[in-house]
Amino acid sequence: MRSLVIGLDADGVLLDYLPAWLNALKERTGYELRVSEVRQWDITNYLPKNLHKELYAARTPALYRTVKPIPGAVAGYHKLLARGHCLVVITSDRPNFVAEKKSCIERYFPVSRIVLAEHGRKRDTLRADIFIDDALANDPDILFDQPWNREVPHPGRVLGWTELVARVDFLARRHPLPVRVHKHATSVV
């Protein structure tokens, strides 16, 4: 099995941020929205219009102090590291969120590199053998299943970290690995 450079999205693949965000909204407004009800990326589609601003006000940098890892993520991350893969966390966020998000990631995962990308440019920011994300807009090789991406088919969908590790193992044994060339990509050091 060969060693791969793997780009991992933070929110929705490593970190289960949405429950914390929806809980913060509930504490602020009393309005309850469950993660299972969110079937699209834009959460405001599930809220009354008067709560749109409250939703974004509830998402503060301090929220990342309460965010937990996705079930199975810590064990799966360690399995990929033990197999010799280079794991790079890639995320996008507003500048005032970066320090808290980085602390949250480092609380659960032994990362050597976190890359901050422009929104919608994650794949172009990192040259990786495999890119894993929960957002279809980021063109992942492996789509991490979440309620908001289930309505769109994807050949690389995984239903959790056990499947994610198995898919990476399969791809690491393939020769040659399909290469995707991106004109804005940068190499990993």
C-alpha positions as CSV (number, residue, x, y, z in Angstrom):
1,M,0.0,0.0,0.0
2,R,1.4,3.4,-0.9
3,S,1.4,6.5,1.1
4,L,-1.0,9.2,-0.1
5,V,-1.4,12.9,0.5
6,I,-5.0,13.2,1.8
7,G,-6.9,16.5,2.1
8,L,-9.6,16.4,4.8
9,D,-12.2,19.0,5.2
10,A,-12.7,20.1,8.8
11,D,-16.4,20.9,9.3
12,G,-18.6,18.0,8.4
13,V,-15.8,15.4,8.0
14,L,-13.6,15.8,11.1
15,L,-15.7,18.1,13.2
16,D,-19.5,17.7,13.9
17,Y,-20.0,21.5,14.0
18,L,-23.7,21.6,13.0
19,P,-25.2,20.2,16.2
20,A,-23.3,22.8,18.2
21,W,-24.4,25.6,15.9
22,L,-28.1,24.6,16.0
23,N,-27.8,24.2,19.8
24,A,-26.4,27.8,20.0
25,L,-29.4,29.0,17.8
26,K,-31.8,27.2,20.2
27,E,-30.2,28.8,23.2
28,R,-30.4,32.2,21.6
29,T,-33.9,32.0,20.2
30,G,-35.7,29.0,21.5
31,Y,-36.2,27.7,18.0
32,E,-35.2,24.0,17.5
33,L,-33.9,22.7,14.2
34,R,-32.5,19.1,14.2
35,V,-29.5,18.2,12.0
36,S,-31.6,15.4,10.4
37,E,-34.0,18.1,9.1
38,V,-31.2,19.9,7.2
39,R,-31.3,18.5,3.6
40,Q,-29.5,21.4,1.8
41,W,-26.3,23.3,2.4
42,D,-28.2,26.6,3.1
43,I,-29.6,26.2,6.6
44,T,-31.7,29.4,6.2
45,N,-34.1,27.4,4.0
46,Y,-35.3,25.6,7.2
47,L,-35.8,28.7,9.3
48,P,-38.4,31.5,9.4
49,K,-37.0,34.6,7.7
50,N,-36.8,36.5,11.0
51,L,-34.2,34.0,12.3
52,H,-31.7,34.2,9.5
53,K,-29.6,36.9,11.2
54,E,-29.9,35.0,14.5
55,L,-28.5,31.9,12.9
56,Y,-25.4,33.7,11.9
57,A,-25.2,35.6,15.2
58,A,-25.2,32.2,17.0
59,R,-22.1,31.1,15.0
60,T,-19.3,32.7,16.9
61,P,-15.6,31.7,17.2
62,A,-16.3,30.4,20.7
63,L,-18.7,27.9,19.3
64,Y,-15.7,25.8,18.4
65,R,-15.0,25.2,22.1
66,T,-18.1,23.0,22.1
67,V,-17.7,21.2,18.8
68,K,-17.1,17.5,19.0
69,P,-15.5,15.2,16.4
70,I,-17.6,13.3,13.9
71,P,-18.3,9.8,15.3
72,G,-15.4,7.5,14.3
73,A,-13.2,10.4,13.1
74,V,-10.5,10.2,15.7
75,A,-10.0,6.5,15.4
76,G,-10.2,6.7,11.6
77,Y,-7.7,9.6,11.4
78,H,-5.3,7.6,13.5
79,K,-5.7,4.5,11.3
80,L,-4.8,6.6,8.2
81,L,-1.8,8.1,10.0
82,A,-0.6,4.6,11.0
83,R,-0.8,3.5,7.4
84,G,1.7,6.2,6.5
85,H,-0.6,8.7,4.8
86,C,0.1,12.5,5.0
87,L,-3.1,14.1,6.3
88,V,-3.7,17.7,5.7
89,V,-6.7,19.5,7.1
90,I,-8.2,22.0,4.8
91,T,-10.9,24.4,5.7
92,S,-12.3,27.8,4.9
93,D,-13.7,30.3,7.3
94,R,-13.7,34.0,8.3
95,P,-10.4,35.2,9.8
96,N,-11.8,35.7,13.3
97,F,-12.8,32.0,13.4
98,V,-9.4,30.5,12.5
99,A,-7.7,30.4,15.9
100,E,-10.7,28.8,17.7
101,K,-11.2,26.3,14.8
102,K,-7.5,25.4,14.8
103,S,-7.6,24.8,18.6
104,C,-10.7,22.6,18.2
105,I,-9.0,20.5,15.4
106,E,-5.8,20.2,17.4
107,R,-7.7,19.1,20.5
108,Y,-8.8,15.9,18.8
109,F,-6.4,15.3,15.9
110,P,-2.6,15.3,15.7
111,V,-2.3,17.5,12.7
112,S,0.9,18.6,11.0
113,R,-0.7,21.0,8.6
114,I,-3.9,23.0,8.5
115,V,-4.6,24.9,5.2
116,L,-7.0,27.8,5.1
117,A,-8.6,28.1,1.7
118,E,-10.9,30.6,0.0
119,H,-14.5,29.6,0.2
120,G,-15.2,27.3,-2.7
121,R,-11.5,26.9,-3.6
122,K,-10.5,24.1,-1.3
123,R,-9.6,21.6,-4.1
124,D,-7.6,24.3,-5.9
125,T,-5.6,25.2,-2.8
126,L,-4.1,21.9,-2.1
127,R,-2.5,19.3,-4.4
128,A,-3.6,16.0,-2.8
129,D,-4.0,12.5,-4.1
130,I,-7.4,12.3,-2.5
131,F,-9.7,15.1,-1.3
132,I,-12.5,14.4,1.2
133,D,-15.3,16.8,1.8
134,D,-19.0,16.9,2.7
135,A,-19.7,19.7,0.2
136,L,-20.3,18.7,-3.4
137,A,-19.4,22.3,-4.5
138,N,-15.8,21.5,-3.5
139,D,-15.6,18.6,-6.0
140,P,-14.3,15.9,-3.6
141,D,-13.0,12.6,-4.6
142,I,-14.7,11.1,-1.6
143,L,-17.9,12.7,-0.4
144,F,-18.5,12.3,3.3
145,D,-22.2,11.6,3.7
146,Q,-24.3,14.2,5.5
147,P,-28.0,15.0,5.5
148,W,-27.4,18.1,3.3
149,N,-25.7,16.1,0.5
150,R,-27.8,13.0,0.3
151,E,-30.1,14.1,-2.5
152,V,-27.3,14.3,-5.1
153,P,-25.6,11.1,-6.2
154,H,-21.8,10.8,-6.0
155,P,-19.7,7.8,-6.9
156,G,-17.3,8.4,-4.1
157,R,-19.8,8.7,-1.2
158,V,-18.9,7.1,2.1
159,L,-21.4,6.6,4.9
160,G,-18.9,7.2,7.8
161,W,-15.4,6.8,8.9
162,T,-15.2,3.0,8.6
163,E,-16.1,3.3,4.9
164,L,-13.8,6.3,4.5
165,V,-10.8,4.3,5.7
166,A,-11.7,1.3,3.6
167,R,-12.1,3.5,0.5
168,V,-8.7,5.1,1.1
169,D,-7.1,1.6,1.6
170,F,-8.6,0.5,-1.7
171,L,-7.3,3.6,-3.5
172,A,-3.9,3.3,-1.9
173,R,-3.5,-0.2,-3.4
174,R,-4.5,0.9,-6.9
175,H,-1.8,1.6,-9.4
176,P,-1.8,4.2,-10.8
177,L,-4.1,6.4,-8.7
178,P,-6.3,8.6,-11.0
179,V,-4.6,12.0,-11.1
180,R,-6.6,15.2,-11.2
181,V,-4.7,18.3,-12.4
182,H,-5.8,21.7,-11.1
183,K,-4.3,24.8,-12.4
184,H,-4.5,26.6,-9.1
185,A,-3.1,23.8,-7.0
186,T,-0.1,24.1,-4.7
187,S,2.2,21.3,-3.6
188,V,2.3,20.1,-0.1
189,V,5.6,20.5,1.7
